Amino acid sequence: MALLSREEILKVARGSQLEILEHEIDPLIQQIQDVLTYAQRVKIIASDIHEPSTKNVNVYRCDTIVSSDAEAILKRAPEREGDFFVVPMILDNN
């Protein structure tokens, strides 16, 4: 990875309106270089991780469709309209 130059650091500092003293430049170059090196390592490691082609895979059991009797639940509703529960309005349409 290419090292950062003093000019690049000073240009970024000027653009960010930061004042960098002369004795702070070399340590700052090293610190930024360390961060960039670390980011490059993370990028390499992340590229080795393979995402599964499908998401939300259930690895514990097979999914099976089980039919249920909706009428048993719907007849317990205080009010219904067809195959739906009727609930009181809680938001005003204004």
Backbone hydrogen bonds, N-H to C=O, Kabsch-Sander energy under -0.5 kcal/mol:
donor,donor_aa,acceptor,acceptor_aa,energy
9,I,5,S,-1.9
10,L,6,R,-2.6
11,K,7,E,-2.4
12,V,8,E,-2.4
13,A,9,I,-2.5
14,R,10,L,-2.5
15,G,11,K,-2.5
16,S,12,V,-1.8
17,Q,14,R,-1.2
18,L,13,A,-3.2
20,I,18,L,-0.6
21,L,19,E,-0.5
24,E,21,L,-1.7
25,I,21,L,-0.7
25,I,22,E,-1.0
26,D,22,E,-0.5
28,L,24,E,-1.8
29,I,25,I,-2.6
30,Q,26,D,-2.0
31,Q,27,P,-2.4
32,I,28,L,-2.6
33,Q,29,I,-2.3
34,D,30,Q,-2.3
35,V,31,Q,-2.0
36,L,32,I,-2.5
37,T,33,Q,-2.4
38,Y,34,D,-2.4
39,A,35,V,-2.5
40,Q,36,L,-2.0
41,R,37,T,-2.0
42,V,38,Y,-2.4
43,K,39,A,-2.2
44,I,40,Q,-2.1
45,I,41,R,-2.6
46,A,42,V,-3.0
47,S,43,K,-1.6
48,D,44,I,-0.8
48,D,45,I,-1.0
49,I,45,I,-0.6
49,I,46,A,-0.8
50,H,48,D,-0.5
51,E,49,I,-0.6
59,V,57,V,-0.8
66,V,64,T,-0.5
70,A,68,S,-1.0
72,A,69,D,-0.6
73,I,69,D,-0.7
73,I,70,A,-0.5
74,L,70,A,-2.9
75,K,71,E,-2.2
76,R,73,I,-1.4
77,A,74,L,-1.3
81,E,84,F,-2.4
84,F,81,E,-1.1
86,V,79,E,-2.3
87,V,85,F,-0.5
